[in-house]
C-alpha cells in the first residue's frame, strides 16, 4: 500500500472527524480508509487513533505524528506547485522586515525583481534597527544580521557576514591606530545605542593561553545612534572608529576613504538569516521569497555589487 496515501488518509480522517467523512471526500468506501489506517499503525508499530463507533481520539503518538504529517504534506504540495508550469501561483500579501541599512541596500532592490517573477504577490517592507517581534506584529519573514538568539523562531542561514573596525586615515593620523581591542577605550568609538539590535557589543578573536576565543566588548564614545547609516556617515567624516559589516564599507576601503584596523583580531563571520515564526503550513510566497534570497545572496558577485 502506498505510504503517502496512508499519511494522507490519516490526516484526512483526523481533520474531518470520521472515517465516513474522509471516505466521502475521496470517493471511496469507509472500509478502505480503515484498512489504510490499520496498515499505517501496523507499519509504525504504534497506535495513532482510538476508534469507537461514536468518536475518534488521537493518542499521544498520534498527535505528534499528525503535526509531522501535515508539515510533510504541505512541503510536498509547495514543492510541486513551485515547479509545475500549471501549478498554484504564489499570491497574497508578504510582510517583511529587515535592519535599516542592510534593508535599504540589499533587500529593497530585490523586491521588484521578486514581484516580476510573482506578480500576484504584494509586499510590505519595514526597515528598522530594533528587534521586531515577528509573530506579535504579524510579519511573515525577517532578514536579520548577526548571531541568532535561542527562540521559537525558525531561521535559515542565507550568507556569511564579516565585520571590521574602520576609521578614516585622517582620524588615525590624529589619534593613532589601536593595536589591540583593549586599546579601544582611549579612542572615540561610534556605537549603536542601546535600543538598537546590536546588544552584545563588538566581537573580536582574542588569543589566550588556552587558544583563541571570541570576546565581546562594548566600547564607548561621545556619540552613539540607533541608525547604522548615521554611524557610517560619522565614521566617513572622521569622528571616530566604527565596527561595520564588510558589505557596507569595502567600497570605501578599496577607495582609501576608510582603513581597516585590528584585522588580526577580526572575529569569525556570523550570519545573515531569514527568520520566520514557524515551519508548518509555510505559505508558498514566503518559501519562494526565502529561496529567492538564498539564490541571490549565494552568488559572490552579489556582494561585490555597488
KOLLUMMAR-831377 format. One record per residue (C-alpha): residue in one letter; x negated, y, z. Coordinates in steps of 0.25 Angstrom, whole numbers, padded with zeros to 4 digits, always signed. Layout:
# residues N
AXYZ
...
This chain:
# residues 306
X+0000+0000+0000
X-0005+0014-0004
X-0012+0020+0009
X-0008+0034+0004
X+0007+0030+0003
X+0007+0025+0017
X+0002+0038+0022
X+0012+0046+0014
X+0023+0037+0019
X+0018+0038+0033
X+0018+0054+0033
X+0032+0054+0025
X+0039+0045+0036
X+0034+0053+0047
X+0037+0067+0041
X+0051+0063+0036
X+0054+0055+0049
X+0058+0042+0044
X+0055+0030+0034
X+0068+0033+0027
X+0066+0048+0024
X+0051+0045+0020
X+0056+0034+0011
X+0067+0042+0005
X+0057+0053+0002
X+0049+0044-0006
X+0060+0036-0012
X+0056+0022-0006
X+0063+0013+0004
X+0060+0015+0019
X+0055+0001+0020
X+0043+0005+0011
X+0040+0017+0020
X+0040+0008+0031
X+0030-0002+0025
X+0021+0009+0021
X+0020+0013+0036
X+0019-0001+0041
X+0007-0003+0031
X+0001+0010+0035
X+0001+0007+0050
X-0004-0007+0047
X-0016-0002+0039
X-0019+0008+0050
X-0017-0001+0062
X-0009+0009+0070
X+0006+0013+0072
X+0009+0026+0066
X+0024+0027+0067
X+0034+0021+0078
X+0047+0018+0069
X+0061+0015+0075
X+0074+0016+0067
X+0076+0030+0072
X+0063+0037+0072
X+0048+0037+0069
X+0037+0041+0079
X+0023+0043+0076
X+0013+0036+0084
X+0000+0044+0089
X-0008+0038+0078
X+0003+0041+0068
X+0004+0055+0072
X-0011+0057+0070
X-0011+0049+0057
X+0001+0057+0052
X-0008+0070+0052
X-0019+0064+0045
X-0010+0058+0034
X-0003+0072+0032
X-0017+0078+0030
X-0022+0068+0021
X-0009+0068+0012
X-0009+0084+0012
X-0024+0084+0008
X-0021+0074-0003
X-0009+0082-0008
X-0018+0094-0008
X-0029+0087-0016
X-0020+0082-0026
X-0014+0096-0028
X-0027+0103-0030
X-0032+0094-0041
X-0019+0091-0048
X-0016+0100-0060
X-0001+0099-0057
X-0003+0099-0042
X+0003+0108-0032
X-0003+0122-0033
X-0009+0129-0021
X+0001+0140-0017
X+0005+0149-0005
X-0002+0159+0003
X-0016+0157+0008
X-0021+0165+0021
X-0036+0166+0022
X-0045+0174+0032
X-0060+0176+0031
X-0070+0185+0038
X-0070+0199+0032
X-0084+0200+0026
X-0084+0186+0021
X-0070+0186+0016
X-0072+0199+0008
X-0084+0193+0001
X-0082+0178+0000
X-0067+0175+0002
X-0059+0187-0004
X-0065+0185-0018
X-0062+0171-0019
X-0047+0173-0016
X-0043+0178-0030
X-0051+0166-0036
X-0043+0156-0028
X-0030+0163-0032
X-0034+0161-0047
X-0034+0146-0044
X-0022+0146-0035
X-0013+0158-0039
X-0001+0153-0031
X-0009+0155-0018
X-0008+0169-0011
X-0019+0173-0002
X-0021+0182+0010
X-0035+0185+0015
X-0038+0190+0029
X-0052+0195+0031
X-0056+0197+0046
X-0069+0194+0054
X-0061+0190+0066
X-0058+0175+0068
X-0044+0173+0063
X-0034+0164+0069
X-0031+0156+0056
X-0020+0148+0061
X-0014+0158+0070
X-0014+0169+0059
X-0009+0160+0048
X-0021+0159+0039
X-0024+0147+0030
X-0039+0148+0030
X-0050+0156+0035
X-0064+0157+0030
X-0074+0158+0042
X-0089+0160+0042
X-0097+0154+0054
X-0096+0143+0064
X-0083+0137+0065
X-0078+0136+0080
X-0071+0124+0084
X-0056+0125+0082
X-0044+0119+0076
X-0046+0125+0062
X-0051+0117+0051
X-0064+0122+0044
X-0070+0119+0030
X-0085+0124+0028
X-0086+0132+0015
X-0100+0136+0015
X-0112+0140+0024
X-0114+0153+0030
X-0128+0159+0034
X-0131+0171+0042
X-0143+0180+0043
X-0147+0192+0051
X-0149+0204+0041
X-0153+0219+0042
X-0158+0230+0033
X-0173+0232+0030
X-0171+0246+0036
X-0165+0241+0049
X-0176+0230+0051
X-0187+0241+0047
X-0182+0250+0058
X-0179+0239+0069
X-0188+0227+0065
X-0184+0213+0062
X-0179+0203+0072
X-0188+0190+0073
X-0179+0182+0082
X-0164+0182+0085
X-0167+0186+0099
X-0172+0199+0094
X-0159+0204+0088
X-0156+0210+0102
X-0164+0222+0098
X-0158+0224+0085
X-0145+0231+0080
X-0136+0219+0077
X-0124+0221+0069
X-0114+0211+0074
X-0099+0207+0073
X-0090+0212+0084
X-0084+0202+0094
X-0071+0202+0087
X-0076+0196+0074
X-0078+0182+0071
X-0093+0181+0073
X-0093+0177+0088
X-0105+0169+0091
X-0115+0179+0086
X-0127+0177+0077
X-0133+0163+0075
X-0148+0160+0074
X-0156+0148+0073
X-0166+0149+0084
X-0177+0140+0087
X-0178+0134+0101
X-0188+0124+0107
X-0177+0113+0104
X-0176+0117+0090
X-0167+0128+0083
X-0153+0131+0087
X-0143+0141+0083
X-0141+0153+0093
X-0130+0164+0092
X-0134+0178+0096
X-0125+0190+0098
X-0134+0202+0095
X-0129+0216+0098
X-0130+0229+0091
X-0124+0243+0091
X-0113+0240+0081
X-0104+0228+0078
X-0092+0226+0069
X-0081+0215+0067
X-0083+0216+0052
X-0095+0209+0046
X-0095+0218+0034
X-0098+0230+0043
X-0110+0223+0049
X-0115+0220+0035
X-0114+0235+0031
X-0120+0240+0044
X-0132+0230+0042
X-0134+0235+0028
X-0134+0249+0034
X-0146+0245+0043
X-0139+0246+0056
X-0144+0232+0061
X-0145+0217+0059
X-0133+0209+0055
X-0130+0194+0055
X-0123+0191+0042
X-0120+0180+0032
X-0129+0178+0020
X-0117+0179+0010
X-0116+0193+0016
X-0130+0198+0016
X-0138+0190+0006
X-0136+0200-0005
X-0141+0211+0004
X-0153+0203+0008
X-0157+0200-0007
X-0156+0215-0010
X-0165+0218+0002
X-0154+0226+0009
X-0154+0217+0021
X-0165+0208+0027
X-0162+0195+0034
X-0169+0193+0048
X-0170+0182+0057
X-0169+0172+0045
X-0177+0161+0053
X-0166+0161+0063
X-0154+0160+0054
X-0144+0150+0059
X-0139+0139+0050
X-0127+0142+0041
X-0114+0142+0047
X-0101+0140+0039
X-0091+0147+0030
X-0078+0140+0033
X-0063+0139+0028
X-0055+0137+0041
X-0040+0133+0042
X-0031+0129+0053
X-0029+0114+0049
X-0030+0104+0038
X-0017+0097+0038
X-0008+0102+0027
X-0018+0112+0022
X-0011+0120+0011
X-0017+0118-0003
X-0020+0133-0005
X-0029+0132+0008
X-0036+0120+0004
X-0039+0125-0010
X-0044+0138-0004
X-0054+0131+0005
X-0058+0123-0007
X-0060+0135-0015
X-0069+0142-0005
X-0077+0129-0003
X-0079+0129-0018
X-0084+0144-0019
X-0092+0144-0006
X-0099+0131-0010
X-0105+0138-0022
X-0119+0144-0019
X-0117+0155-0029
X-0105+0160-0022
X-0113+0165-0010
X-0123+0172-0019
X-0112+0180-0026
X-0112+0195-0023
